[in-house]
């Protein structure tokens, strides 16, 4: 295994399962010092132990509920102090949603926006000045193909993912000359637990994997592509299968994309 991230410090949120867990293992295999954050303490400890087994010189867990946005500065401070700096900060954590715009309650929309948008913003605003001061660094963020166009039953999720594009593209425009690089990860369908934990219109968990998602790429396949893109400091990487065609249709034929979006089976 190549050691492309030898002794680089990588902080990954949403790392207890799915894309976050798989990328943690890939970074560990390539010699990175890994910090993992998620809500589940026991699952994070398992991830830390496996990272060490795979070759990470150091690995640490920082369990946290990212919906507590007023406490995120403390989390970012703890992450930075774990190894004294951070080279790559991967904002991967997120929560999805299943409900029409009319029926979805406002507390659900606010929770999705807190976790998917405001949490990355708060933490990035804490970490970014430190990266600039140390001479550079890389910010990575998981958005979604739903951040490229409106998607049925995803009013809050799609909004948050659109907002991430605006925020992180702005960060890149402002800090490129200060040796800050931004990589935007745009997944389509990946076999993760995101649909199981998605919030329905009243805030209850969806509780099942959607059929379309079950047919997506594996987290390991996604991680291979993401880690390669991070190493190459690519501006954006799309991860998935045929569904990614919608991103190109939206770019070149927006009217057609709008018609197709109306026909998408969102489950």
Backbone bond lengths (Angstrom), bond angles and torsions (degrees), N, CA, C in turn:
res aa  C-N    CA-C-N  psi(-1)  N-CA   C-N-CA  omega(-1)  CA-C   N-CA-C  phi
1 X - - - 1.471 - - 1.527 109.81 -
2 X 1.334 116.49 131.67 1.457 120.82 177.33 1.527 109.80 -63.86
3 X 1.328 115.67 149.48 1.464 121.02 179.13 1.528 109.37 -109.27
4 X 1.334 116.06 61.19 1.457 120.80 -174.31 1.526 113.07 -73.00
5 X 1.334 116.95 -16.60 1.464 120.36 -177.72 1.531 110.88 -120.97
6 X 1.318 115.37 33.52 1.463 120.97 -177.90 1.524 111.12 -52.75
7 X 1.355 116.20 117.96 1.462 124.34 176.93 1.529 114.68 62.01
8 X 1.325 117.30 13.22 1.457 119.58 171.23 1.529 108.78 -75.54
9 X 1.317 116.54 142.27 1.461 120.82 178.20 1.530 108.47 -95.11
10 X 1.335 115.36 121.46 1.465 121.46 -177.14 1.527 108.82 -121.71
11 X 1.332 116.38 122.76 1.464 121.79 175.94 1.513 108.40 -106.42
12 X 1.344 116.98 125.03 1.460 122.60 -176.85 1.524 109.33 -124.13
13 X 1.317 116.98 125.72 1.464 120.36 173.46 1.528 109.13 -95.70
14 X 1.321 115.57 158.64 1.467 120.08 -176.87 1.516 110.95 64.74
15 X 1.342 115.87 41.06 1.469 120.78 -169.91 1.513 114.35 -102.06
16 X 1.325 118.62 12.22 1.465 119.64 -178.51 1.520 112.75 -84.80
17 X 1.347 116.98 -13.23 1.458 120.62 179.98 1.522 108.84 -163.53
18 X 1.320 115.97 177.18 1.453 121.48 171.34 1.516 115.20 60.29
19 X 1.328 115.44 -140.79 1.464 121.74 -176.80 1.522 111.28 -61.25
20 X 1.327 117.12 -41.86 1.460 120.25 -178.60 1.510 112.73 -62.48
21 X 1.321 116.43 -45.08 1.465 120.51 178.23 1.518 110.66 -63.67
22 X 1.326 117.25 -46.76 1.461 121.01 -177.24 1.528 111.83 -63.91
23 X 1.332 117.49 -39.33 1.464 118.92 178.49 1.524 110.95 -70.77
24 X 1.319 117.70 -33.12 1.464 119.83 175.94 1.526 110.42 -58.93
25 X 1.318 116.62 -42.71 1.460 120.46 -179.96 1.532 111.20 -67.16
26 X 1.316 117.36 -38.24 1.466 120.05 179.46 1.522 110.43 -66.58
27 X 1.317 116.88 -43.62 1.461 119.33 177.28 1.522 110.77 -63.43
28 X 1.328 116.76 -40.11 1.470 120.43 178.90 1.517 111.28 -61.71
29 X 1.323 116.86 -42.05 1.458 120.75 179.42 1.519 111.91 -62.25
30 X 1.313 116.01 -25.13 1.463 119.97 -177.88 1.520 112.33 -101.91
31 X 1.342 116.69 20.02 1.459 120.99 168.48 1.505 116.77 88.39
32 X 1.334 118.44 11.55 1.460 120.26 -179.55 1.520 111.85 -78.58
33 X 1.318 115.73 153.85 1.454 122.17 167.48 1.527 106.24 -88.97
34 X 1.316 116.22 120.74 1.465 120.51 -167.81 1.531 111.09 -111.43
35 X 1.337 115.00 132.69 1.459 122.15 171.34 1.526 106.83 -116.02
36 X 1.320 117.34 127.86 1.466 120.35 -177.44 1.525 110.41 -120.25
37 X 1.322 114.51 138.59 1.467 121.53 179.74 1.523 109.95 -129.56
38 X 1.313 115.70 137.79 1.466 123.66 172.85 1.520 106.61 -169.55
39 X 1.305 116.12 -179.07 1.466 120.67 -177.40 1.526 112.57 -79.93
40 X 1.353 116.68 -32.18 1.461 121.49 -170.24 1.533 111.88 -89.04
41 X 1.315 116.81 108.93 1.463 122.33 -175.36 1.528 111.31 -62.73
42 X 1.323 117.43 -48.48 1.464 120.24 -175.37 1.526 111.52 -66.07
43 X 1.318 117.13 -40.87 1.462 119.76 179.07 1.522 111.25 -65.21
44 X 1.321 116.47 -38.02 1.471 119.94 178.30 1.518 111.41 -63.57
45 X 1.322 117.42 -39.52 1.459 120.22 178.58 1.526 110.91 -62.88
46 X 1.325 116.04 -37.99 1.461 119.42 175.96 1.529 111.29 -63.05
47 X 1.321 115.75 -40.40 1.466 120.38 178.68 1.525 110.20 -64.43
48 X 1.319 117.04 -43.91 1.469 121.29 178.87 1.519 110.58 -59.29
49 X 1.320 117.09 -46.98 1.463 120.84 -178.64 1.524 111.65 -61.89
50 X 1.337 116.39 -41.07 1.457 118.81 179.67 1.522 111.24 -69.97
51 X 1.333 117.65 -36.22 1.463 120.72 176.37 1.528 110.62 -57.89
52 X 1.320 115.52 -42.71 1.463 119.51 178.93 1.527 110.98 -65.88
53 X 1.321 116.29 -39.98 1.467 120.25 178.02 1.526 111.52 -63.21
54 X 1.324 115.91 -32.76 1.466 120.58 -177.51 1.521 113.06 -81.86
55 X 1.329 116.53 -7.69 1.456 118.04 174.78 1.504 116.81 121.70
56 X 1.339 117.99 1.00 1.458 119.26 178.18 1.532 109.48 -63.86
57 X 1.340 118.05 126.86 1.462 119.34 179.28 1.520 112.12 -62.77
58 X 1.315 116.50 -30.83 1.459 122.41 175.60 1.525 108.05 -149.25
59 X 1.317 116.43 148.64 1.458 121.50 175.54 1.523 108.05 -149.35
60 X 1.328 115.52 143.31 1.462 120.16 -177.09 1.522 109.56 -145.11
61 X 1.340 115.43 152.36 1.462 119.84 177.99 1.519 109.64 -115.54
62 X 1.342 115.00 142.35 1.453 122.63 174.87 1.528 107.80 -130.87
63 X 1.339 117.63 84.00 1.466 119.81 -179.86 1.524 110.64 -64.18
64 X 1.335 115.52 140.79 1.465 118.22 -179.64 1.521 110.26 -165.69
65 X 1.325 115.15 149.79 1.462 122.65 173.72 1.530 107.50 -96.18
66 X 1.330 116.70 105.56 1.459 120.69 -173.58 1.519 113.56 -70.37
67 X 1.320 117.35 -8.92 1.469 118.53 175.62 1.527 111.37 -73.48
68 X 1.333 117.87 -13.83 1.464 122.50 177.28 1.529 108.50 -84.79
69 X 1.319 116.03 70.83 1.463 120.84 -170.23 1.530 113.32 -64.54
70 X 1.341 117.93 -25.48 1.454 119.83 -179.78 1.524 112.51 -75.66
71 X 1.340 117.97 -6.76 1.462 121.43 179.10 1.531 112.48 -111.22
72 X 1.317 117.28 5.83 1.466 120.55 -172.97 1.524 113.64 -73.24
73 X 1.319 117.41 -25.82 1.464 118.44 176.24 1.522 110.52 -62.42
74 X 1.317 116.95 -37.49 1.463 120.60 177.07 1.510 111.82 -65.57
75 X 1.337 116.85 -38.38 1.458 120.50 177.39 1.529 110.48 -64.17
76 X 1.330 116.95 -46.67 1.465 120.82 179.63 1.521 111.01 -60.94
77 X 1.320 116.33 -40.14 1.469 121.06 177.74 1.527 110.32 -61.01
78 X 1.327 116.53 -44.59 1.465 120.97 -179.99 1.527 110.97 -64.83
79 X 1.327 116.91 -39.79 1.462 120.32 179.19 1.521 110.61 -63.81
80 X 1.316 117.12 -44.96 1.471 120.91 -179.60 1.528 110.89 -62.76
81 X 1.319 116.14 -40.27 1.467 120.48 -176.33 1.531 113.45 -77.58
82 X 1.332 117.53 -12.55 1.467 120.23 -177.69 1.525 111.07 -57.95
83 X 1.325 116.79 -47.63 1.471 120.97 177.74 1.522 112.39 -122.25
84 X 1.327 117.29 8.82 1.459 120.75 176.02 1.514 114.87 90.55
85 X 1.316 117.54 -10.05 1.463 121.47 175.83 1.523 108.49 -170.96
86 X 1.329 116.57 172.31 1.463 122.59 174.89 1.524 107.77 -136.27
87 X 1.321 116.38 127.76 1.466 121.03 178.18 1.521 111.88 -91.06
88 X 1.346 116.42 -38.28 1.459 122.29 -177.45 1.524 108.34 -133.21
89 X 1.321 116.25 122.70 1.466 121.28 178.23 1.510 107.64 -114.13
90 X 1.344 115.95 112.71 1.456 121.70 -176.21 1.524 110.17 -105.28
91 X 1.326 117.05 101.32 1.465 123.23 174.53 1.520 108.29 -79.09
92 X 1.324 116.22 92.93 1.459 120.91 -176.16 1.532 112.93 -108.98
93 X 1.319 117.65 -24.94 1.470 120.76 -173.79 1.521 111.64 -60.45
94 X 1.315 115.45 145.34 1.452 119.77 177.14 1.518 111.17 -171.60
95 X 1.326 114.53 165.06 1.454 121.17 177.46 1.516 107.54 -134.84
96 X 1.322 116.53 141.58 1.458 120.20 -178.43 1.520 110.96 -102.12
97 X 1.315 115.62 -173.46 1.467 120.92 -171.29 1.517 109.15 -151.76
98 X 1.319 116.33 148.44 1.459 122.76 177.44 1.522 108.70 -136.50
99 X 1.312 117.39 101.82 1.461 120.01 179.50 1.510 110.70 174.64
100 X 1.308 116.99 147.01 1.456 120.05 178.63 1.525 110.48 -69.84
101 X 1.319 114.99 160.52 1.462 120.58 179.51 1.531 110.71 -60.70
102 X 1.313 117.30 -39.94 1.467 121.36 -178.50 1.529 110.97 -66.79
103 X 1.320 116.89 -41.61 1.468 120.64 -172.10 1.530 114.40 -88.20
104 X 1.325 118.40 -25.16 1.469 120.18 -175.07 1.524 110.60 -69.10
105 X 1.314 115.87 126.63 1.460 121.12 -176.50 1.527 110.72 -75.90
106 X 1.320 116.43 150.71 1.458 121.17 -173.87 1.520 112.82 -62.51
107 X 1.315 118.26 -32.75 1.471 118.62 -179.47 1.527 110.60 -66.41
108 X 1.329 116.73 -28.35 1.465 120.48 176.16 1.525 109.77 -71.06
109 X 1.322 116.91 -45.23 1.463 120.85 178.64 1.524 110.52 -59.95
110 X 1.306 116.81 -43.00 1.477 120.43 -179.80 1.533 111.08 -64.72
111 X 1.327 117.15 -41.18 1.462 119.35 -179.51 1.524 111.14 -64.68
112 X 1.335 116.54 -43.05 1.465 119.88 178.05 1.529 110.29 -61.55
113 X 1.319 117.04 -44.00 1.463 120.19 179.87 1.522 111.35 -65.86
114 X 1.320 117.75 -37.33 1.467 120.68 178.37 1.522 111.10 -61.28
115 X 1.325 116.71 -48.85 1.465 120.62 -175.35 1.527 111.78 -75.86
116 X 1.330 116.18 -43.63 1.464 119.72 -171.94 1.519 113.78 -84.56
117 X 1.333 117.38 -28.27 1.465 119.43 -176.98 1.524 113.48 -117.91
118 X 1.328 117.66 -57.75 1.461 118.52 -173.56 1.522 112.94 -66.82
119 X 1.333 118.07 -35.75 1.466 119.49 177.83 1.531 111.53 -60.62
120 X 1.334 120.05 -50.71 1.471 119.22 175.96 1.525 113.11 -59.12
121 X 1.329 117.20 -36.96 1.464 119.92 179.96 1.529 110.95 -64.73
122 X 1.329 116.32 -48.26 1.465 119.83 -178.90 1.528 111.03 -61.07
123 X 1.329 116.50 -47.05 1.470 119.58 -177.46 1.530 111.42 -67.86
124 X 1.316 116.40 -39.14 1.465 119.19 178.87 1.522 111.09 -64.75
125 X 1.325 117.48 -41.00 1.457 120.03 178.37 1.526 111.76 -63.56
126 X 1.327 117.48 -25.47 1.461 120.89 175.69 1.523 111.49 -79.64
127 X 1.335 116.78 -43.53 1.465 121.41 -174.37 1.525 112.38 -79.75
128 X 1.330 117.68 -36.05 1.461 121.36 -173.29 1.532 113.82 -56.95
129 X 1.339 120.31 -48.64 1.472 118.56 179.16 1.523 112.73 -60.71
130 X 1.315 117.22 -32.69 1.458 120.88 178.52 1.534 110.16 -68.30
131 X 1.339 115.85 -40.59 1.462 119.23 177.32 1.526 111.35 -63.31
132 X 1.326 115.73 -42.60 1.465 119.53 178.70 1.524 109.83 -60.92
133 X 1.323 116.39 -43.45 1.468 120.80 -178.75 1.524 112.03 -64.55
134 X 1.341 117.13 -34.21 1.466 119.74 -179.19 1.536 112.12 -81.39
135 X 1.327 116.90 -5.58 1.458 120.05 176.22 1.511 115.33 106.73
136 X 1.340 117.21 2.98 1.456 119.20 177.22 1.509 112.53 144.17
137 X 1.311 115.23 174.52 1.456 121.72 179.69 1.516 109.28 169.97
138 X 1.326 115.48 -178.80 1.465 120.16 -177.09 1.520 109.90 -133.07
139 X 1.320 115.43 132.37 1.455 123.18 175.12 1.519 108.36 -107.14
140 X 1.324 116.17 130.30 1.462 122.41 178.16 1.518 107.22 -123.79
141 X 1.324 117.21 140.62 1.460 119.75 -178.52 1.520 109.58 -142.50
142 X 1.318 115.96 137.16 1.454 121.38 174.37 1.524 109.20 -90.31
143 X 1.320 115.85 116.36 1.457 120.67 173.32 1.530 106.65 -100.98
144 X 1.309 118.16 -123.85 1.456 122.42 178.83 1.522 108.22 -177.90
145 X 1.308 115.80 157.01 1.459 118.18 170.94 1.523 109.98 -60.89
146 X 1.338 117.08 -24.07 1.466 121.04 175.31 1.521 111.91 -70.85
147 X 1.344 116.95 -7.90 1.452 121.33 172.97 1.512 112.06 -89.20
148 X 1.318 116.62 -1.61 1.464 122.30 177.86 1.519 112.23 -98.95
149 X 1.326 117.11 -25.79 1.464 121.23 179.05 1.521 108.89 -157.64
150 X 1.338 116.50 157.56 1.454 120.57 178.20 1.518 111.11 -64.54
151 X 1.327 115.73 139.68 1.458 121.64 -172.52 1.524 108.55 -129.52
152 X 1.330 120.32 130.69 1.471 121.72 -177.17 1.532 113.30 -56.17
153 X 1.306 116.02 139.83 1.476 125.21 178.64 1.522 113.20 67.99
154 X 1.334 118.20 18.63 1.469 121.66 -177.42 1.524 111.38 -131.16
155 X 1.324 118.89 37.84 1.468 119.30 -173.26 1.525 112.36 -56.83
156 X 1.338 117.52 -43.94 1.463 120.64 -179.76 1.527 111.30 -75.97
157 X 1.316 116.58 -45.56 1.465 121.73 -177.63 1.518 111.11 -62.35
158 X 1.316 116.81 -48.37 1.460 120.97 -179.64 1.527 110.42 -63.26
159 X 1.316 117.00 -39.32 1.468 120.75 178.76 1.520 111.11 -62.09
160 X 1.326 116.41 -46.06 1.464 120.44 -179.74 1.524 111.46 -62.96
161 X 1.329 116.67 -41.03 1.448 120.14 -178.27 1.533 112.08 -71.34
162 X 1.344 117.23 -35.27 1.463 119.89 171.64 1.533 109.93 -60.61
163 X 1.328 116.24 -43.34 1.462 120.79 -177.80 1.526 111.58 -63.29
164 X 1.335 117.31 -36.32 1.463 120.05 178.09 1.522 111.44 -61.00
165 X 1.322 116.16 -39.93 1.467 119.12 176.41 1.522 110.85 -57.66
166 X 1.330 116.65 -48.72 1.457 120.21 -178.89 1.513 112.53 -61.79
167 X 1.321 116.38 -43.12 1.463 120.16 -177.64 1.526 111.55 -66.42
168 X 1.337 116.71 -51.75 1.459 118.94 -173.44 1.527 113.09 -75.86
169 X 1.315 118.39 -27.29 1.466 119.20 172.50 1.527 110.11 -68.14
170 X 1.331 117.08 -35.32 1.460 121.02 175.39 1.526 110.81 -65.66
171 X 1.328 116.87 -45.12 1.463 120.79 177.66 1.530 110.48 -56.42
172 X 1.345 116.14 -44.09 1.459 118.61 -179.43 1.521 111.85 -64.60
173 X 1.322 117.30 -41.34 1.463 120.64 179.27 1.527 111.46 -62.84
174 X 1.322 116.28 -35.37 1.469 120.59 -176.80 1.522 113.63 -80.64
175 X 1.328 118.03 -29.33 1.472 120.15 -168.17 1.529 114.44 -119.07
176 X 1.319 117.79 4.70 1.470 120.25 -177.28 1.528 110.56 -56.71
177 X 1.312 116.83 -42.07 1.472 120.22 -177.72 1.523 112.40 -74.84
178 X 1.328 116.83 -4.37 1.469 120.82 176.19 1.526 110.75 -103.85
179 X 1.327 115.58 19.93 1.471 123.41 176.42 1.524 112.90 66.15
180 X 1.326 116.45 31.54 1.462 121.59 171.79 1.525 107.47 -101.55
181 X 1.319 116.14 130.80 1.455 120.98 177.62 1.528 109.02 -118.13
182 X 1.325 115.55 143.33 1.459 122.19 -179.51 1.520 108.86 -120.89
183 X 1.335 116.35 130.70 1.458 122.37 174.24 1.525 108.15 -119.61
184 X 1.320 116.41 118.91 1.460 121.81 178.99 1.522 108.57 -97.96
185 X 1.328 115.97 121.54 1.463 122.50 179.54 1.526 108.11 -97.34
186 X 1.323 116.38 122.60 1.465 121.62 -176.45 1.526 109.41 -118.37
187 X 1.324 118.25 90.55 1.470 120.13 179.80 1.527 111.96 -81.09
188 X 1.315 113.75 148.03 1.447 120.85 165.37 1.515 107.22 -93.55
189 X 1.320 116.06 -114.94 1.455 119.73 -179.66 1.518 111.00 -97.68
190 X 1.325 115.97 120.99 1.460 123.74 179.29 1.522 107.57 -128.92
191 X 1.321 117.19 141.86 1.463 121.81 -176.17 1.535 110.92 -77.37
192 X 1.327 115.38 78.35 1.461 120.93 178.77 1.528 108.94 -123.20
193 X 1.333 115.01 -178.16 1.467 120.69 -179.93 1.527 113.32 -87.83
194 X 1.332 117.72 8.65 1.462 118.95 -171.28 1.525 112.47 -60.97
195 X 1.330 117.54 -36.63 1.467 117.82 179.05 1.529 111.41 -72.78
196 X 1.336 117.67 -30.47 1.468 120.10 178.70 1.527 111.23 -63.87
197 X 1.327 115.68 -38.45 1.460 120.35 -177.63 1.527 113.05 -94.10
198 X 1.322 117.29 1.57 1.467 120.97 179.02 1.528 110.39 -59.99
199 X 1.314 115.20 148.71 1.464 120.68 -179.12 1.520 110.03 -93.68
200 X 1.324 115.34 130.69 1.456 119.34 174.81 1.528 109.59 -82.61
201 X 1.313 117.11 -176.70 1.467 121.73 -169.67 1.525 113.67 -56.51
202 X 1.354 116.52 -28.64 1.465 120.68 -178.19 1.524 113.38 -104.09
203 X 1.334 116.76 3.76 1.453 120.72 178.26 1.507 114.96 99.96
204 X 1.337 117.11 -7.38 1.460 119.72 176.79 1.530 110.03 -71.03
205 X 1.341 116.48 151.86 1.455 120.11 178.66 1.522 111.04 -71.25
206 X 1.330 115.10 141.19 1.463 121.74 178.87 1.530 110.38 -61.61
207 X 1.343 116.73 -42.99 1.464 121.60 169.43 1.514 117.39 80.80
208 X 1.320 118.92 8.21 1.464 120.07 178.67 1.523 110.46 -152.33
209 X 1.339 115.00 156.55 1.454 119.25 175.79 1.524 108.87 -85.13
210 X 1.321 117.07 128.17 1.451 121.03 179.24 1.523 110.56 -67.86
211 X 1.318 116.39 148.60 1.466 121.53 -175.79 1.520 112.05 -59.09
212 X 1.324 117.24 -42.51 1.461 120.05 179.75 1.511 112.33 -62.57
213 X 1.317 115.31 -40.16 1.463 120.04 -179.85 1.521 111.06 -68.55
214 X 1.306 117.12 -36.95 1.465 120.86 179.69 1.523 111.57 -61.04
215 X 1.327 116.75 -25.39 1.459 120.94 178.84 1.512 113.64 -93.35
216 X 1.332 117.31 10.09 1.463 121.00 -178.23 1.509 113.14 -82.03
217 X 1.320 115.99 -174.60 1.463 120.91 177.72 1.524 109.46 -72.13
218 X 1.312 117.18 159.98 1.457 121.10 178.99 1.530 109.78 -78.97
219 X 1.328 117.23 157.65 1.467 119.33 175.30 1.528 112.36 -57.62
220 X 1.324 117.05 -34.10 1.461 120.25 179.83 1.524 111.26 -66.92
221 X 1.333 116.58 -40.94 1.463 119.75 176.14 1.526 110.91 -63.50
222 X 1.323 114.69 -41.21 1.466 118.81 177.95 1.520 110.83 -63.24
223 X 1.331 116.71 -43.87 1.460 120.68 -178.08 1.524 111.90 -62.53
224 X 1.314 117.51 -40.38 1.469 120.47 178.83 1.526 110.26 -58.06
225 X 1.314 115.91 -44.77 1.465 120.25 -178.12 1.527 111.26 -70.03
226 X 1.328 116.16 -40.55 1.464 120.50 -178.56 1.521 111.62 -65.86
227 X 1.319 116.97 -47.22 1.464 120.68 -177.49 1.530 110.30 -64.45
228 X 1.310 117.14 -37.68 1.469 120.10 176.23 1.529 110.38 -63.03
229 X 1.334 116.55 -41.74 1.465 120.35 179.31 1.524 111.57 -66.17
230 X 1.343 116.64 -38.03 1.467 120.19 177.40 1.519 110.17 -63.64
231 X 1.318 116.82 -44.16 1.464 120.31 179.47 1.528 111.23 -60.23
232 X 1.313 116.47 -40.63 1.469 121.09 -179.04 1.521 112.43 -82.57
233 X 1.346 116.05 -2.00 1.465 122.52 -179.70 1.532 111.75 55.09
234 X 1.314 115.07 42.61 1.455 120.02 178.21 1.524 111.21 -69.16
235 X 1.315 116.36 147.37 1.459 121.43 -179.56 1.524 111.44 -68.16
236 X 1.336 117.00 -37.60 1.456 121.32 -177.60 1.517 109.21 -152.43
237 X 1.323 116.42 146.54 1.461 121.14 174.42 1.526 108.82 -136.97
238 X 1.326 115.73 127.45 1.463 121.41 176.42 1.521 108.76 -94.57
239 X 1.324 116.29 135.15 1.461 121.77 -174.82 1.525 109.25 -126.82
240 X 1.306 116.41 121.02 1.453 119.39 178.96 1.513 111.35 154.91
241 X 1.337 115.61 -153.04 1.459 120.91 -178.35 1.525 109.41 -124.94
242 X 1.314 116.77 -134.12 1.460 122.30 -173.14 1.521 113.09 -61.68
243 X 1.351 117.06 -24.91 1.464 119.13 -177.90 1.532 112.23 -63.94
244 X 1.338 115.92 -19.89 1.464 119.59 179.94 1.523 112.34 -68.10
245 X 1.329 116.87 -16.20 1.463 120.09 176.20 1.526 111.41 -57.37
246 X 1.332 116.36 -28.63 1.463 119.83 -179.64 1.526 112.08 -61.09
247 X 1.331 116.56 -32.35 1.464 119.59 179.31 1.528 110.63 -63.80
248 X 1.329 116.14 -39.51 1.461 120.42 -179.72 1.528 111.16 -76.29
249 X 1.342 116.70 -35.79 1.463 119.90 176.24 1.529 109.76 -62.97
250 X 1.336 116.67 -41.40 1.466 120.17 178.54 1.526 110.66 -62.32
251 X 1.324 116.16 -39.03 1.466 120.29 -177.80 1.528 112.26 -67.62
252 X 1.327 115.85 -43.56 1.457 119.19 -172.14 1.537 114.08 -102.90
253 X 1.327 117.71 -23.90 1.473 121.89 -179.10 1.522 109.17 -137.20
254 X 1.327 117.68 70.39 1.468 119.80 -173.59 1.518 114.23 -60.47
255 X 1.328 117.51 -33.40 1.460 119.51 178.48 1.518 111.75 -64.70
256 X 1.320 115.97 -42.84 1.463 120.55 177.05 1.523 110.47 -64.11
257 X 1.329 116.57 -40.81 1.466 120.56 179.07 1.518 110.76 -59.98
258 X 1.323 117.39 -39.84 1.461 120.95 179.76 1.528 110.95 -64.60
259 X 1.325 115.89 -39.86 1.472 118.85 178.99 1.518 111.21 -67.75
260 X 1.329 116.25 -40.68 1.465 120.04 179.55 1.528 111.31 -66.52
261 X 1.336 116.83 -37.96 1.468 120.48 -179.85 1.523 111.14 -60.87
262 X 1.331 116.21 -33.91 1.464 119.71 179.91 1.532 111.99 -68.86
263 X 1.341 116.59 -18.56 1.457 120.49 -176.28 1.542 112.41 -103.48
264 X 1.331 116.87 -3.90 1.466 120.49 -177.33 1.519 110.55 -64.42
265 X 1.320 115.80 136.71 1.469 121.00 171.49 1.526 106.67 -86.94
266 X 1.326 117.96 107.52 1.459 121.18 -170.28 1.516 115.15 -78.26
267 X 1.317 119.36 -3.68 1.468 121.10 -179.06 1.534 110.59 -105.87
